[in-house]
Amino acid sequence: MMKNKFLFLGMAAALFVACESDDTADIIINDNSVINNTTNNTSGEDPEPGSQTVNLSGVYTSNLILDTEVEYIITGPVLIADGATLTIPAGMTIKAQPVGVNAYIAIQQGGRIVADGSATEPIVLTSNASSPSSGDWGGLVICGRAPINSTADGSTDTATSEVGGLSYGGNLPNDDSGIIEYVRIEYAGGAIDGNAELNGLSAYAVGSGTTIDYVQVFEGSDDGFEFFGGTVNASHLVVVNSEDDSIDWTEGFVGSLTDVYVQHGASHDKAFECDGYNTDFSNESGTFSAPTVTNVTVIGANDASEAIRLRAGTQGIFTNVVITDFDEAFDLDGDSGDNPTGQGVIDGLLGVIDVTFNNVTTKLKNDTGFTFTEADFISGDGNGTGTDIATWGAGWTVGIN
């Protein structure tokens, strides 16, 4: 799935793309634990608020507390190391050079982020381009120590991220990577190739001690939110105009997603793409993704597309869902071998409770190799009300129809 490719950074640092494979390359980057300060003030006097520009890149081994009176530009990978915390005050806007996946923020295992905004003072992570567009930068990456099923059950072994070769995974279900609340991530995502990608928010083995609440991904070139295993309970998630999947899970994700709003633009893939495990490797623990998903509204682009694809043995219960303007609502893929998605339906571990379909041609497509009826998978047809985005999304989101 993930091929290595050498990246060049215009900041005298080199980063090897790495992945969960035996030939994973090490990350090679200058240790820049002290921020690289530049300023546009040349008068010799104290700078006025907002007149100082600070470039952020490199490895930060001690706490990094951002100043609301400083303009910050992400010029390369910003890596928050084990034991360090990145603190972003409410109301701040942080911009990234439009260099694609060469610029991103990554919280490594044992590191933390405290980005605690509010509805009236959201934190915005965006592009520094004069005319921003999807894929301008790499987005936010969180690497935790919660379980993943690509390592053995109960193991403290780790995997490595698609970009950057960052370790994730372990045996700490309640691992705490910090707080991400009232945060908007704009124009992020992007791919090195078809297999090594960054998303708006990439959650690698993030534990339930982490807060992810009131977060929007806007105009991303890859997935909006992708959950690689982990146990985090995320809520009030908004994805508008992602060019790949809006919500993606794999590697045994068993947390919860509550109050999710997805809105497709002209270019998109699935609203949800859900894998029980990473089929490019193996299911070492023998378990499958099995989250609970509650209060969901999905608005399509009224084209011939699928809203939710469930595959590779994934389990999970969707409750209170509204799906509008799709050719297919739920597409289930699998087989009777390593990918028993259909068995989950038969066992009551995969299904939908209270759902309303608006302008949907096919409610369920069964490509699992198992025999079951639509009623085995869907109950409460017509009872779904979705999520109240007009209430909880007011004031801090953008682009909602």
N, C-alpha and C positions, 0 to 999 in steps of 0.2 A: 504493500500500500504506500509506504513512505520511502521515497528515494532521496539519497543525500545529494546535495548540490551546493557548491561553494558560493557564498555571497560576499560581495565587496561592499564595505561601508566607507563612505567618504569622510570618516573621522579617525582614520588610522587604526581601525580595529577590524578584526576579521571574525566572522561568525560562520561556523559550519552548520548547515541544516542537519538535524539528527532525527532519529526516529526509533521506534521500538524494534530494533533489529540488531544482529550481532556486529554489524559494521558501523554502529553509531559513532559518529565523530564527536570529539570533545568540543566544548565551546571555547573559543579563543577570543578573548576580548580584554582590552586594557582595563586594569582595576582603577576605576575613577571614583573612589569612595568619597572624595571631596568634589563637590559640584564645580563645574567649569563655568566661572562667572564671566559674562561680558556685559557691557553696558553701553547705551547710546548717550550717556552723559559725559561730556568732555570739558565742562566749564570749571571743574575743580570744586564745585559746590555740591552739597548734598543733593542727591537726585530727588526729583519730585516723585510722589507715589505713582507707580505704574510705568516710570521711565526706565527702570532697570530691566534688562533681559538676561535671563539665566538659562543656559543650555543644559539639559539633562541627558546623560547617557552613562553607561558603565555599570559597575557593581557597587552597590551601597551597602556597606557592612555595619553602619551605625544608623540611628534614626534620622529620617529625612522629613523635616516639618516644613511645608511650603508656606510662603508668606503672601498674604493677599495683596500686598503692594508691589509684588514682583511679577513680571510676565515670564512664564516658563515655556520653553520650546523643547520638545523631545526630539533629539537629533539622532538617536540610535537606540539600541535596546537598553532599557532602564531595569536593572535587576536588583530587587530588594532581597538581601541575603538572610539566611537563618539568623534569628535574633534581632533583626532590624524591623522598623515599622515606618511605612510611608503614610504621612498624615496630610490630607488635602482638606482645607477648610471649606465650609459651606459657601456656595456662591461663586467658587473659582471656575475659571475657564482655562484649561491647559491645552496647548496646541502642539501638534506633531508635524515635523517636516514631512512633506508628501513624498516619501521614499518607499512606500509600500511596506512589506514585512521587515524592512531594515530598521523600523522604529516601532517600538511597542513598550508597554509596561508589564513586567512579569514579577509576581510575588512568588519567591521560591519557597520550598518546604521550610517551615519554621519561621518564615517571614510573615509580616502582617500588613494590611492596608486598613487605614481608617479614613474612608471617604464618606462622611456623614452629612449629606446635604438636607434640604427640606423642599417642600413643594414650592415655596416662594424663593428659595435660594438653592436651586439644584447645582450640582457639580457637572461641568460639561467637559468631556474629553473629545477633542475634535481635530480637524486638519488645519494646518497653517497655510494652505494654498489660497490664492486669491479667488479662485473658482473651485471650491472643493468638490470632490467626487468620490464615489465608492472605491475602497481599496487604497486610499491615500496613505494609510498607515496601518499598523498591525493590531491595534486594539489592546485589550486588557487580558492578561493571562494570570490565573491563580493556580498554584500547584500545592496540593495538600497531602496529607498522610492518611486519608481515609481508604477503605478497602476498594480494590478493583478486581475484576475477575480474570484479568490477563496474567495475574500471579496466583499462586496457590492459596486456597482458603486459609486465613489466619497468618499468612506470611507477612513479613516486613519487607520483602523484596519490592523493588520499584521498577517502573517503566520509564521511558523517556518521551518527552513531548515531540510533536511533529516538527516544530520549529524551535531551534535553540538547544535541543538535547537536555532539557530540564527534567530532573527527577520528579516523579509523582507516584503516589500509592503507598500503602502500608497497612497498618492494623489499628488505626485510631479513628473509630467512627465519629467521635465528637470533636475531631480536630478543629482548631480555630484559626482561620486565616484572616480574620478581621471583620470589618463592616463596609458594605457597599450599599448605600442607601440614598435614594434620590440622585441617581447618577445617569447622565445621558452620554452614550458613546456614539459618535457620529463619524461616518465616512471611513470606517475601519474594515478589517478583514483583508483577504488576499491570499494568493497561493504562490509558492515557489514553482510547483508543478501540480498535476492533478491530485497528488496524494499528500503533500506537505502544505498545510494551510494554517492561517490564523483567522479567528472569527472576531465578532464584536466583543464577546466575553467568552473565553475558553476556560472552563472549570475542570481542572484535572484533579480527580480524587479529593475534592473539597468536602470537608467534614461538616457535621451538623452544628458545630459551634460557630460557624461562619454565618454572618447575616448578609443575604442578598435580597433586597427588598426595594421596590420602586426603582427599577432600572430599565432604561430604554436603549435599544440599538436601532439607529436610524441610518438608512442608506448604506448598508454594508455590502461588500462584494462577495463575502462567503456566508457562513452561517451566522445567525444572530447570536444565540446562546448554544454552546455545545458542552454537554456534561459527559466527561470521560470517567465513568464510575463515580464513586463518592456517595455521600449521604446527605448533602446539603438540602435544606428546605427553602426553596426560593419562592418569592411571591411578588405579585404586581410587576409582571414582566411585559414589556411592550416591544414588538418588533415591527418596524415599518420599512417596507421596500428592501428587504434583504434579497440579494441576487441568487443565493443558494437556499438552503433550508433555514427556516426561521428558528425552530427549536430542534436540536439534535441530541440524542443520547446514545451511549454505547458503554461497553466495558463494565456492565453490572451496576448501572446507576439505580439506587434504591431510595432516593430522597423523595421530596414532594414538590410539585409546581402548583401554586394556587393563584388564581386571578391572572390569566394570560390573555393578552390581546395580540393578534397577528393580522397584519394587513399587507397584502401582496401588491407590488407594483408591476410594471410591464415585464421586467426580467425577474424570474424567481424559480425556485424548485419547490420542494414540499413545505407545507406549514410545519409539520412534524415529520422527522425521519428518525425512527426508533429502532435501535439494534440491541439484541440481548447481549451480544459480546462483539468483539472486534474480529470479524471473519478473516481478516488478513493475517491474523496470528492464531491464537487458540484460546479456548475457554479453560484455563488452568484450574479454576476453582469449581467448575461444573455448575455454576449458578448463572442466573440471567438478570438483566435489568428488570426492575419491578417497581417503578415509582407510582405514586398516586397523583392524579392530575385533576384539579377541581376548578370549575368556573372558567371556561374557555370560550372565547369568541374568535372565529377565523373568518376573515373577509377575503375572498379570492378576487382574481382579476377577470372573472367570467370568461375563462378560456378552457381548453381541454386539458385539465390538470388534476392531480390528486391532492387532497388536503393532507391526509395523514397516512404514512406508510409504516407498517409494523412488521418487523422481520427478524431473522436470526434468533428466534426463540424468545423475543422480548415478551415480558409480561407487563401488567399495569392496568389500573382501573381509571377510566375517564368518567367524571361525573359533572353534569350540568354544562353541556356543550352546545354551541350554536355554530353551524357551518353554512356559509353562504357563498353561492356562485362557484361551484366546482362540478367537473364532470364526474369525479369519483370522490367520495368522502373518506372511506377507510379501505386501504388496499393492504391485505395481509399476505405476506410471502413467507415461505418456509418449506420444510420437508419433514419426513418421518425419521430423519437421522439426527444430525447435530443441531438442526435448526427447527425445533418442534413448536413453532409459533401456534399452530392449530391446537396442539395439546393444551396450551395455556387457556384457550377458549373453552375447551371441553371440561377442563378442571376448574373453571371459574376464576382463573388468575389473570385473564385478559378479557376486557369487555368495556362496554359503554352503558352508563346509566343516566337517563334523562338527557336527551339530545333532540335538537330541532334542526331540520334540514331545509334550507331555503335555496331554491333553484339548484338543486343537486340531482344529477341524472342517476347515478348509481350510488346507493348508500354503502354497500359492502361488496368487495371483490375478494374471493377466497382462492388464493394460490398457494395454500399451505400443504396440500396433500392429505389433509384431514377432512372428514365430512362433518359438518355441523350446519345448523340453520341460521338465518339472520337473527331470529329471536334468541338464539343461544349467545349471540354476541351483543345485540342491542336490546335494551329494555327502556321503557319510558319514551318511546318515539313521540316527539311533539312536545315534550315537557321541559326541554332545555331553555334556559334564559341567558346563559353565558355570563360574562363578567360586566360589571358596571363601570366601564372605562370612563364614561362622562363624569363620574364622581371622583374616583381615585386617581385618574390621570390628569385632572385639571391643574393647570398652572405650570407644569414642569415638562410635559411631553410636547412633541412637535409632529406635524404631518398627519394627524388623525383625521380621517374623513368624517 
